[in-house]
Amino acid sequence: MSGNKYDIDIDAVQNVGHVDSQVYDELDKHGSPEGKPPMTLMKKRIFEVLAQNGELSNREVAEIVDCSVSYPARVRREFNDIIKRRAKELGNFEKFDYDYQPRRLGESN
């Protein structure tokens, strides 16, 4: 890990198109799973951030990948299974819980 405040490999996130990953190779070959929105580079960046550190808030993920704060929440909901697979591929799956449950307004952790 790179030692930044989020404890993630920023280079891997920015260069996610060149990361050695069976999960990403399958997505590139077959596209998004059936019934899911199309795959984009931004989604892969969000996958990579969350697979490295699933404890980050949507706001933190948005700051890292430079997107709206609401977008990581949507990606978590729609692609939680892919994030889990990538985390397992990285050896991070045991570190934290990936069963993403959106919080209701006003709820805290």
C-alpha positions in Angstrom: 0.0 0.0 0.0 1.1 3.5 -0.6 0.8 5.0 2.8 -1.7 7.7 1.9 -4.4 8.7 4.3 -6.8 6.2 2.7 -4.4 3.3 2.7 -4.9 2.5 -1.0 -2.7 2.1 -4.0 -3.5 5.3 -6.0 -1.5 4.1 -9.0 -3.6 0.9 -9.3 -6.8 3.0 -9.1 -5.7 5.5 -11.8 -4.3 2.8 -14.0 -7.1 0.3 -13.4 -7.2 -0.5 -17.1 -3.7 -2.0 -16.9 -4.1 -3.9 -13.6 -3.6 -7.7 -13.7 -7.0 -9.0 -12.6 -9.1 -11.9 -13.7 -12.2 -10.0 -12.5 -11.4 -7.1 -14.8 -10.4 -9.3 -17.7 -13.8 -11.0 -17.5 -15.5 -7.7 -17.5 -13.5 -6.5 -20.5 -14.3 -9.7 -22.4 -18.0 -10.1 -21.5 -19.1 -6.6 -20.4 -21.3 -5.9 -17.5 -23.2 -8.9 -16.0 -26.7 -9.3 -17.5 -29.2 -6.7 -16.2 -26.4 -4.4 -15.0 -25.6 -1.0 -16.4 -22.7 -0.8 -18.9 -19.1 -1.0 -17.6 -17.0 2.2 -17.4 -13.5 3.1 -16.4 -14.9 5.2 -13.5 -16.8 2.1 -12.2 -13.6 0.1 -12.3 -11.8 2.8 -10.4 -14.5 2.7 -7.7 -14.3 -1.1 -7.6 -10.6 -0.9 -7.1 -10.8 1.7 -4.3 -13.5 -0.3 -2.5 -11.7 -3.7 -3.0 -8.6 -2.2 -1.4 -10.5 -0.5 1.5 -14.2 -1.2 1.8 -14.4 0.9 4.9 -14.2 4.1 3.0 -17.3 6.3 2.9 -18.9 7.3 -0.4 -17.5 10.8 0.1 -14.0 9.5 0.5 -14.3 7.3 -2.6 -15.7 10.2 -4.6 -12.8 12.3 -3.5 -10.3 9.7 -4.6 -11.8 9.0 -8.1 -13.2 12.5 -8.6 -16.9 11.8 -9.1 -20.1 12.9 -7.4 -20.7 11.7 -3.9 -23.8 9.8 -4.8 -22.1 7.7 -7.6 -20.1 5.3 -5.3 -23.3 4.4 -3.4 -25.0 3.5 -6.7 -22.0 1.5 -7.8 -21.8 -0.3 -4.5 -25.5 -1.3 -4.7 -25.4 -2.4 -8.4 -22.0 -4.2 -8.4 -21.4 -5.3 -4.8 -20.7 -8.9 -6.1 -17.9 -7.6 -8.4 -16.3 -5.6 -5.6 -16.4 -8.7 -3.4 -14.7 -10.8 -6.1 -12.0 -8.1 -6.6 -11.4 -7.8 -2.9 -11.0 -11.6 -2.6 -8.6 -11.5 -5.6 -6.5 -8.9 -3.7 -6.6 -10.9 -0.5 -8.6 -8.2 1.3 -11.9 -10.0 1.6 -11.4 -11.1 5.2 -10.5 -7.5 6.3 -14.0 -6.0 6.3 -17.6 -6.6 5.5 -18.7 -5.9 1.9 -22.4 -6.5 2.4 -23.2 -3.0 1.6 -26.3 -1.7 3.2 -27.2 1.9 2.3 -27.9 4.0 5.3 -31.0 6.1 5.7 -30.6 9.8 6.0 -29.8 10.7 9.6 -28.4 7.2 10.5 -24.8 7.0 11.7 -22.4 4.0 11.5 
